[in-house]
Amino acid sequence: PRIVAISLTSFNDAARVGAPFREGDAVVFELTDAERGAAKRFVDFAAGLCFALEGRMINLTKVLKTDRKVFAIVPKDADFSNAELEHEAGLR
């Protein structure tokens, strides 16, 4: 598995998150520039993917002092640390 980093603005980009995750890759996605409604839909979509495929979802910016909104979804068989995911997102 690898880590795919994506910046999303429109819900039309949802396949860019779903396809690599289905293939077993972790996906780090930034929602900072997405409109609030689209960002919520992305989070709901990603949570659904994680539930259906038994992955996990992480809010990478929850405890950081930043205005960025970055999440990661990690397949159940992938073993990436939060530090690796944060690095791919450009947070560290």
Biotite code that builds the C-alpha atoms (Angstrom):
import biotite.structure as struc

atoms = struc.array([
    struc.Atom([0.000, 0.000, 0.000], chain_id="A", res_id=1, res_name="PRO", atom_name="CA", element="C"),
    struc.Atom([1.024, 3.594, -0.590], chain_id="A", res_id=2, res_name="ARG", atom_name="CA", element="C"),
    struc.Atom([-0.263, 6.970, 0.585], chain_id="A", res_id=3, res_name="ILE", atom_name="CA", element="C"),
    struc.Atom([-2.135, 9.094, -1.962], chain_id="A", res_id=4, res_name="VAL", atom_name="CA", element="C"),
    struc.Atom([-2.437, 12.812, -1.110], chain_id="A", res_id=5, res_name="ALA", atom_name="CA", element="C"),
    struc.Atom([-5.278, 14.815, -2.679], chain_id="A", res_id=6, res_name="ILE", atom_name="CA", element="C"),
    struc.Atom([-6.752, 18.297, -2.296], chain_id="A", res_id=7, res_name="SER", atom_name="CA", element="C"),
    struc.Atom([-10.508, 18.348, -2.873], chain_id="A", res_id=8, res_name="LEU", atom_name="CA", element="C"),
    struc.Atom([-12.833, 21.229, -3.648], chain_id="A", res_id=9, res_name="THR", atom_name="CA", element="C"),
    struc.Atom([-15.831, 19.696, -5.414], chain_id="A", res_id=10, res_name="SER", atom_name="CA", element="C"),
    struc.Atom([-17.771, 16.562, -4.515], chain_id="A", res_id=11, res_name="PHE", atom_name="CA", element="C"),
    struc.Atom([-17.278, 15.514, -8.136], chain_id="A", res_id=12, res_name="ASN", atom_name="CA", element="C"),
    struc.Atom([-13.756, 14.546, -7.021], chain_id="A", res_id=13, res_name="ASP", atom_name="CA", element="C"),
    struc.Atom([-15.059, 11.797, -4.718], chain_id="A", res_id=14, res_name="ALA", atom_name="CA", element="C"),
    struc.Atom([-13.798, 9.036, -7.027], chain_id="A", res_id=15, res_name="ALA", atom_name="CA", element="C"),
    struc.Atom([-10.247, 10.353, -6.485], chain_id="A", res_id=16, res_name="ARG", atom_name="CA", element="C"),
    struc.Atom([-10.646, 9.265, -2.836], chain_id="A", res_id=17, res_name="VAL", atom_name="CA", element="C"),
    struc.Atom([-12.663, 6.091, -3.347], chain_id="A", res_id=18, res_name="GLY", atom_name="CA", element="C"),
    struc.Atom([-10.677, 4.393, -6.112], chain_id="A", res_id=19, res_name="ALA", atom_name="CA", element="C"),
    struc.Atom([-7.252, 4.288, -4.414], chain_id="A", res_id=20, res_name="PRO", atom_name="CA", element="C"),
    struc.Atom([-8.824, 3.353, -1.060], chain_id="A", res_id=21, res_name="PHE", atom_name="CA", element="C"),
    struc.Atom([-10.663, 0.425, -2.674], chain_id="A", res_id=22, res_name="ARG", atom_name="CA", element="C"),
    struc.Atom([-7.337, -0.706, -4.158], chain_id="A", res_id=23, res_name="GLU", atom_name="CA", element="C"),
    struc.Atom([-5.777, -0.793, -0.665], chain_id="A", res_id=24, res_name="GLY", atom_name="CA", element="C"),
    struc.Atom([-4.015, 2.573, -0.547], chain_id="A", res_id=25, res_name="ASP", atom_name="CA", element="C"),
    struc.Atom([-4.298, 5.103, 2.260], chain_id="A", res_id=26, res_name="ALA", atom_name="CA", element="C"),
    struc.Atom([-5.695, 8.457, 1.140], chain_id="A", res_id=27, res_name="VAL", atom_name="CA", element="C"),
    struc.Atom([-4.856, 11.804, 2.725], chain_id="A", res_id=28, res_name="VAL", atom_name="CA", element="C"),
    struc.Atom([-7.304, 14.453, 1.606], chain_id="A", res_id=29, res_name="PHE", atom_name="CA", element="C"),
    struc.Atom([-7.424, 18.170, 2.279], chain_id="A", res_id=30, res_name="GLU", atom_name="CA", element="C"),
    struc.Atom([-10.760, 19.966, 2.477], chain_id="A", res_id=31, res_name="LEU", atom_name="CA", element="C"),
    struc.Atom([-9.494, 23.439, 3.382], chain_id="A", res_id=32, res_name="THR", atom_name="CA", element="C"),
    struc.Atom([-10.612, 24.985, 0.083], chain_id="A", res_id=33, res_name="ASP", atom_name="CA", element="C"),
    struc.Atom([-13.890, 23.057, -0.199], chain_id="A", res_id=34, res_name="ALA", atom_name="CA", element="C"),
    struc.Atom([-17.190, 24.736, 0.575], chain_id="A", res_id=35, res_name="GLU", atom_name="CA", element="C"),
    struc.Atom([-18.648, 23.703, 3.921], chain_id="A", res_id=36, res_name="ARG", atom_name="CA", element="C"),
    struc.Atom([-21.430, 21.573, 2.396], chain_id="A", res_id=37, res_name="GLY", atom_name="CA", element="C"),
    struc.Atom([-19.050, 19.775, 0.043], chain_id="A", res_id=38, res_name="ALA", atom_name="CA", element="C"),
    struc.Atom([-16.573, 19.185, 2.888], chain_id="A", res_id=39, res_name="ALA", atom_name="CA", element="C"),
    struc.Atom([-19.306, 17.582, 4.999], chain_id="A", res_id=40, res_name="LYS", atom_name="CA", element="C"),
    struc.Atom([-20.313, 15.333, 2.093], chain_id="A", res_id=41, res_name="ARG", atom_name="CA", element="C"),
    struc.Atom([-16.678, 14.266, 1.628], chain_id="A", res_id=42, res_name="PHE", atom_name="CA", element="C"),
    struc.Atom([-16.332, 13.384, 5.300], chain_id="A", res_id=43, res_name="VAL", atom_name="CA", element="C"),
    struc.Atom([-19.586, 11.403, 5.212], chain_id="A", res_id=44, res_name="ASP", atom_name="CA", element="C"),
    struc.Atom([-18.490, 9.631, 2.014], chain_id="A", res_id=45, res_name="PHE", atom_name="CA", element="C"),
    struc.Atom([-15.077, 8.771, 3.467], chain_id="A", res_id=46, res_name="ALA", atom_name="CA", element="C"),
    struc.Atom([-16.658, 7.527, 6.701], chain_id="A", res_id=47, res_name="ALA", atom_name="CA", element="C"),
    struc.Atom([-18.946, 5.284, 4.649], chain_id="A", res_id=48, res_name="GLY", atom_name="CA", element="C"),
    struc.Atom([-15.972, 3.877, 2.738], chain_id="A", res_id=49, res_name="LEU", atom_name="CA", element="C"),
    struc.Atom([-14.196, 3.147, 6.004], chain_id="A", res_id=50, res_name="CYS", atom_name="CA", element="C"),
    struc.Atom([-17.241, 1.469, 7.487], chain_id="A", res_id=51, res_name="PHE", atom_name="CA", element="C"),
    struc.Atom([-17.917, -0.663, 4.409], chain_id="A", res_id=52, res_name="ALA", atom_name="CA", element="C"),
    struc.Atom([-14.291, -1.709, 3.920], chain_id="A", res_id=53, res_name="LEU", atom_name="CA", element="C"),
    struc.Atom([-13.359, -1.873, 7.636], chain_id="A", res_id=54, res_name="GLU", atom_name="CA", element="C"),
    struc.Atom([-10.802, 0.915, 7.413], chain_id="A", res_id=55, res_name="GLY", atom_name="CA", element="C"),
    struc.Atom([-10.161, 3.794, 9.757], chain_id="A", res_id=56, res_name="ARG", atom_name="CA", element="C"),
    struc.Atom([-10.559, 7.536, 9.354], chain_id="A", res_id=57, res_name="MET", atom_name="CA", element="C"),
    struc.Atom([-8.328, 10.091, 11.050], chain_id="A", res_id=58, res_name="ILE", atom_name="CA", element="C"),
    struc.Atom([-8.741, 13.853, 11.367], chain_id="A", res_id=59, res_name="ASN", atom_name="CA", element="C"),
    struc.Atom([-5.069, 14.790, 11.002], chain_id="A", res_id=60, res_name="LEU", atom_name="CA", element="C"),
    struc.Atom([-5.546, 18.458, 11.929], chain_id="A", res_id=61, res_name="THR", atom_name="CA", element="C"),
    struc.Atom([-7.833, 18.014, 14.933], chain_id="A", res_id=62, res_name="LYS", atom_name="CA", element="C"),
    struc.Atom([-5.088, 18.576, 17.511], chain_id="A", res_id=63, res_name="VAL", atom_name="CA", element="C"),
    struc.Atom([-2.835, 20.836, 15.428], chain_id="A", res_id=64, res_name="LEU", atom_name="CA", element="C"),
    struc.Atom([-2.955, 24.620, 15.558], chain_id="A", res_id=65, res_name="LYS", atom_name="CA", element="C"),
    struc.Atom([-3.859, 25.201, 11.918], chain_id="A", res_id=66, res_name="THR", atom_name="CA", element="C"),
    struc.Atom([-6.779, 26.386, 9.831], chain_id="A", res_id=67, res_name="ASP", atom_name="CA", element="C"),
    struc.Atom([-6.249, 23.504, 7.414], chain_id="A", res_id=68, res_name="ARG", atom_name="CA", element="C"),
    struc.Atom([-8.732, 20.623, 7.305], chain_id="A", res_id=69, res_name="LYS", atom_name="CA", element="C"),
    struc.Atom([-6.956, 17.371, 6.482], chain_id="A", res_id=70, res_name="VAL", atom_name="CA", element="C"),
    struc.Atom([-8.219, 13.818, 6.926], chain_id="A", res_id=71, res_name="PHE", atom_name="CA", element="C"),
    struc.Atom([-6.856, 10.372, 6.157], chain_id="A", res_id=72, res_name="ALA", atom_name="CA", element="C"),
    struc.Atom([-8.553, 7.084, 5.446], chain_id="A", res_id=73, res_name="ILE", atom_name="CA", element="C"),
    struc.Atom([-6.475, 3.955, 5.939], chain_id="A", res_id=74, res_name="VAL", atom_name="CA", element="C"),
    struc.Atom([-7.473, 0.455, 4.791], chain_id="A", res_id=75, res_name="PRO", atom_name="CA", element="C"),
    struc.Atom([-7.657, -2.247, 7.459], chain_id="A", res_id=76, res_name="LYS", atom_name="CA", element="C"),
    struc.Atom([-4.517, -4.037, 6.231], chain_id="A", res_id=77, res_name="ASP", atom_name="CA", element="C"),
    struc.Atom([-2.364, -0.912, 5.787], chain_id="A", res_id=78, res_name="ALA", atom_name="CA", element="C"),
    struc.Atom([0.002, 0.082, 8.561], chain_id="A", res_id=79, res_name="ASP", atom_name="CA", element="C"),
    struc.Atom([0.842, 3.785, 8.404], chain_id="A", res_id=80, res_name="PHE", atom_name="CA", element="C"),
    struc.Atom([1.616, 5.940, 11.432], chain_id="A", res_id=81, res_name="SER", atom_name="CA", element="C"),
    struc.Atom([-0.053, 9.298, 11.960], chain_id="A", res_id=82, res_name="ASN", atom_name="CA", element="C"),
    struc.Atom([3.380, 10.892, 11.475], chain_id="A", res_id=83, res_name="ALA", atom_name="CA", element="C"),
    struc.Atom([3.691, 9.317, 8.005], chain_id="A", res_id=84, res_name="GLU", atom_name="CA", element="C"),
    struc.Atom([0.215, 10.497, 7.057], chain_id="A", res_id=85, res_name="LEU", atom_name="CA", element="C"),
    struc.Atom([0.897, 14.003, 8.384], chain_id="A", res_id=86, res_name="GLU", atom_name="CA", element="C"),
    struc.Atom([4.156, 14.110, 6.427], chain_id="A", res_id=87, res_name="HIS", atom_name="CA", element="C"),
    struc.Atom([2.357, 13.240, 3.165], chain_id="A", res_id=88, res_name="GLU", atom_name="CA", element="C"),
    struc.Atom([-0.166, 15.994, 3.902], chain_id="A", res_id=89, res_name="ALA", atom_name="CA", element="C"),
    struc.Atom([2.624, 18.517, 4.382], chain_id="A", res_id=90, res_name="GLY", atom_name="CA", element="C"),
    struc.Atom([1.719, 19.022, 8.025], chain_id="A", res_id=91, res_name="LEU", atom_name="CA", element="C"),
    struc.Atom([5.193, 18.047, 9.343], chain_id="A", res_id=92, res_name="ARG", atom_name="CA", element="C"),
])
